[in-house]
Amino acid sequence: MRKEYDFSKGRRNPYAPLMKGKTRITIRLDDDIVAWFRQQVNDMGGGNYQTLINQALRRHMTSTSEPLEAVVRRVVRQELAGSPSRARRRRTQAA
């Protein structure tokens, strides 16, 4: 048996069963987000950071009771209310 094997030209077994209920996707996440999830897994003593991301998304998905449209409207109203340039425009238009 060799001490080291070269798997650089290896390919996945096309006949290997895929996990049911899982979809492989490509997603781009910020480096700090991935680093945080990896650190959480390390702090817990090991595991898979992707599973942790999946759990966080599921928790958010099941706990969100407010529709997305309502959240967006609320945030936009808060931003507009606190914007000094918007208030100046209103005063200028009223005059």
C-alpha positions as semicolon CSV with decimal commas, in nm:
position;residue;x (nm);y (nm);z (nm)
1;M;0,000;0,000;0,000
2;R;0,130;0,346;-0,086
3;K;0,192;0,614;0,174
4;E;0,012;0,871;-0,041
5;Y;-0,238;0,852;-0,322
6;D;-0,305;1,115;-0,590
7;F;-0,678;1,186;-0,621
8;S;-0,634;1,503;-0,831
9;K;-0,781;1,328;-1,136
10;G;-1,045;1,139;-0,939
11;R;-1,413;1,152;-1,030
12;R;-1,727;1,098;-0,829
13;N;-1,895;0,760;-0,874
14;P;-2,190;0,829;-1,110
15;Y;-2,376;0,534;-0,958
16;A;-2,346;0,647;-0,598
17;P;-2,689;0,718;-0,451
18;L;-2,773;1,083;-0,395
19;M;-2,924;1,195;-0,069
20;K;-3,300;1,227;-0,100
21;G;-3,445;1,562;-0,004
22;K;-3,122;1,749;-0,073
23;T;-3,034;1,964;-0,374
24;R;-2,679;2,057;-0,464
25;I;-2,652;2,426;-0,548
26;T;-2,381;2,686;-0,585
27;I;-2,428;2,987;-0,361
28;R;-2,202;3,281;-0,289
29;L;-2,182;3,387;0,073
30;D;-1,968;3,655;0,230
31;D;-1,640;3,529;0,374
32;D;-1,726;3,650;0,723
33;I;-2,057;3,459;0,721
34;V;-1,890;3,131;0,626
35;A;-1,610;3,192;0,877
36;W;-1,867;3,252;1,154
37;F;-2,052;2,926;1,078
38;R;-1,726;2,732;1,059
39;Q;-1,619;2,879;1,394
40;Q;-1,953;2,778;1,547
41;V;-1,899;2,420;1,429
42;N;-1,544;2,419;1,570
43;D;-1,669;2,556;1,903
44;M;-1,926;2,274;1,919
45;G;-1,653;2,017;1,869
46;G;-1,695;1,939;1,501
47;G;-1,960;1,878;1,244
48;N;-2,058;2,032;0,915
49;Y;-2,097;2,407;0,874
50;Q;-2,336;2,354;0,581
51;T;-2,573;2,167;0,811
52;L;-2,556;2,458;1,053
53;I;-2,643;2,703;0,773
54;N;-2,932;2,478;0,670
55;Q;-3,062;2,472;1,029
56;A;-3,039;2,853;1,054
57;L;-3,232;2,896;0,729
58;R;-3,497;2,646;0,839
59;R;-3,533;2,817;1,178
60;H;-3,579;3,153;1,005
61;M;-3,822;3,005;0,753
62;T;-4,046;2,854;1,020
63;S;-4,032;3,146;1,264
64;T;-4,109;3,429;1,024
65;S;-4,471;3,522;1,072
66;E;-4,467;3,864;0,905
67;P;-4,496;3,857;0,524
68;L;-4,191;3,981;0,334
69;E;-4,390;4,266;0,178
70;A;-4,484;4,396;0,524
71;V;-4,122;4,379;0,640
72;V;-4,001;4,570;0,333
73;R;-4,270;4,837;0,375
74;R;-4,186;4,880;0,744
75;V;-3,813;4,912;0,676
76;V;-3,864;5,160;0,392
77;R;-4,094;5,374;0,610
78;Q;-3,837;5,374;0,890
79;E;-3,559;5,472;0,649
80;L;-3,764;5,749;0,491
81;A;-3,873;5,886;0,828
82;G;-3,515;5,913;0,947
83;S;-3,368;6,056;0,626
84;P;-3,279;6,427;0,667
85;S;-3,252;6,484;0,290
86;R;-3,609;6,358;0,244
87;A;-3,737;6,600;0,510
88;R;-3,553;6,891;0,340
89;R;-3,710;6,801;0,005
90;R;-4,056;6,801;0,161
91;R;-3,998;7,144;0,317
92;T;-3,861;7,282;-0,009
93;Q;-4,155;7,150;-0,211
94;A;-4,408;7,288;0,039
95;A;-4,263;7,639;0,019
